[in-house]
């Protein structure tokens, strides 16, 4: 986990939002970019097209990802690999399964309501942004599935 482009603690703010983003590139290059101490932004989690999840920043730290300082203090950022293919992009099934699992887990851990007021798209906070791109909506939040870990053969993912 990396501490660049972040600050320790949240100045007393409670984690109450999740913000979903698009990676500006591919999964492995984004992991390396977020490790760079000169990087201006960092999200807490990255999810690959194959459903791999990497935690880049402890949940208790405020990452600079939302484009709004107050939102950063109250949120966890999740980046999705999408290759920037534009409006026609369809997120792979394994990536969406991993996202559903992570969102469900974070909502439970931090008592975040599973609704569109608490699970936000980056473009909803910062209108000049266009991410997540493609055919992405939040209609799936009402139908969380609990079988993700069984489907990938893992019992748990450590989340700080």
HUTA-V332677 format. One record per pair of residues at least 12 apart in sequence whose C-alpha atoms are under 10 Angstrom apart, sorted by sequence separation. I is the first residue (numbers start at 1). J is the second residue. If there is no record, write none. Layout:
i j
I J
I J
This chain:
i j
30 42
34 46
43 55
44 56
45 57
61 73
62 74
63 75
64 76
65 77
107 119
121 133
43 56
44 57
45 58
60 73
61 74
62 75
63 76
64 77
65 78
82 95
31 45
42 56
43 57
44 58
45 59
60 74
61 75
62 76
63 77
65 79
81 95
31 46
42 57
43 58
44 59
60 75
61 76
62 77
80 95
121 136
30 46
43 59
44 60
59 75
60 76
80 96
103 119
121 137
44 61
59 76
120 137
121 138
28 46
30 48
44 62
58 76
59 77
120 138
27 46
43 62
44 63
57 76
80 99
119 138
23 43
27 47
28 48
42 62
43 63
44 64
57 77
79 99
27 48
35 56
42 63
43 64
44 65
78 99
116 137
21 43
26 48
27 49
34 56
41 63
42 64
43 65
56 78
116 138
119 141
20 43
23 46
26 49
27 50
31 54
34 57
40 63
41 64
42 65
43 66
55 78
115 138
116 139
19 43
22 46
23 47
31 55
40 64
41 65
42 66
54 78
78 102
115 139
19 44
20 45
21 46
22 47
23 48
27 52
31 56
40 65
41 66
53 78
54 79
78 103
115 140
116 141
20 46
27 53
41 67
53 79
115 141
116 142
27 54
53 80
114 141
115 142
114 142
5 34
43 72
51 80
114 143
4 34
5 35
51 81
76 106
114 144
3 34
4 35
5 36
44 75
45 76
46 77
47 78
48 79
49 80
50 81
2 34
3 35
4 36
5 37
43 75
44 76
45 77
46 78
47 79
48 80
49 81
1 34
2 35
3 36
4 37
5 38
43 76
44 77
45 78
46 79
47 80
48 81
49 82
1 35
2 36
3 37
4 38
5 39
6 40
43 77
44 78
45 79
46 80
47 81
48 82
49 83
2 37
4 39
5 40
6 41
42 77
43 78
44 79
45 80
46 81
47 82
4 40
5 41
6 42
42 78
43 79
4 41
5 42
6 43
42 79
104 141
4 42
5 43
6 44
103 141
3 42
2 42
100 140
104 144
2 43
51 92
91 132
100 141
103 144
104 145
105 146
2 44
49 91
50 92
51 93
52 94
53 95
91 133
104 146
1 44
49 92
50 93
51 94
52 95
75 118
76 119
77 120
78 121
79 122
87 130
89 132
90 133
91 134
100 143
101 144
1 45
15 59
21 65
48 92
49 93
50 94
51 95
75 119
77 121
78 122
86 130
89 133
90 134
91 135
96 140
100 144
101 145
15 60
20 65
21 66
49 94
50 95
51 96
53 98
75 120
77 122
86 131
87 132
88 133
89 134
90 135
91 136
100 145
101 146
14 60
15 61
19 65
20 66
48 94
49 95
50 96
51 97
52 98
53 99
86 132
87 133
88 134
89 135
90 136
100 146
101 147
102 148
13 60
15 62
19 66
47 94
48 95
49 96
50 97
51 98
52 99
59 106
84 131
86 133
87 134
88 135
89 136
97 144
101 148
18 66
47 95
48 96
50 98
51 99
84 132
85 133
86 134
87 135
88 136
97 145
100 148
101 149
9 58
10 59
13 62
30 79
47 96
49 98
53 102
82 131
84 133
85 134
86 135
87 136
97 146
99 148
7 57
8 58
9 59
10 60
11 61
48 98
82 132
83 133
84 134
97 147
98 148
109 159
6 57
8 59
9 60
10 61
11 62
30 81
47 98
48 99
80 131
81 132
82 133
97 148
98 149
4 56
5 57
6 58
8 60
9 61
10 62
19 71
27 79
47 99
79 131
80 132
82 134
96 148
97 149
105 157
1 54
2 55
3 56
4 57
7 60
8 61
9 62
10 63
18 71
19 72
27 80
28 81
46 99
79 132
80 133
106 159
1 55
2 56
3 57
7 61
8 62
9 63
17 71
18 72
26 80
27 81
45 99
66 120
71 125
94 148
97 151
98 152
105 159
1 56
2 57
3 58
6 61
7 62
8 63
16 71
17 72
23 78
24 79
25 80
26 81
27 82
47 102
66 121
67 122
97 152
102 157
1 57
2 58
6 62
7 63
15 71
17 73
18 74
19 75
20 76
21 77
22 78
23 79
24 80
25 81
26 82
27 83
66 122
67 123
1 58
5 62
6 63
7 64
13 70
15 72
16 73
17 74
18 75
19 76
20 77
21 78
22 79
23 80
24 81
25 82
26 83
45 102
65 122
66 123
68 125
94 151
102 159
3 61
5 63
6 64
13 71
15 73
16 74
17 75
18 76
19 77
20 78
21 79
22 80
23 81
24 82
25 83
26 84
66 124
67 125
68 126
94 152
3 62
4 63
5 64
6 65
13 72
14 73
15 74
16 75
17 76
18 77
19 78
20 79
21 80
22 81
23 82
24 83
25 84
66 125
67 126
3 63
4 64
5 65
10 70
13 73
14 74
15 75
16 76
17 77
18 78
19 79
20 80
21 81
22 82
23 83
24 84
66 126
67 127
12 73
13 74
14 75
15 76
21 82
22 83
23 84
10 72
11 73
12 74
13 75
22 84
67 129
10 73
11 74
66 129
9 73
10 74
10 75
6 72
7 73
6 73
20 99
20 103
18 103
18 106
17 106
18 107
16 106
17 107
15 106
16 107
15 107
17 110
15 109
16 110
17 111
18 112
15 110
16 111
17 112
14 110
15 111
16 112
17 113
18 114
15 112
16 113
17 114
51 148
17 115
18 116
17 116
18 117
19 118
20 119
21 120
22 121
17 117
18 118
19 119
20 120
21 121
22 122
52 152
59 159
60 160
16 117
17 118
18 119
19 120
20 121
21 122
51 152
58 159
59 160
16 118
17 119
18 120
19 121
20 122
21 123
58 160
16 119
17 120
18 121
19 122
20 123
54 157
55 158
57 160
18 122
19 123
20 124
53 157
55 159
19 124
54 159
55 160
19 125
22 129
24 131
21 129
22 130
23 131
21 130
22 131
23 132
21 131
22 132
23 133
20 131
21 132
22 133
20 132
21 133
22 134
19 132
45 159
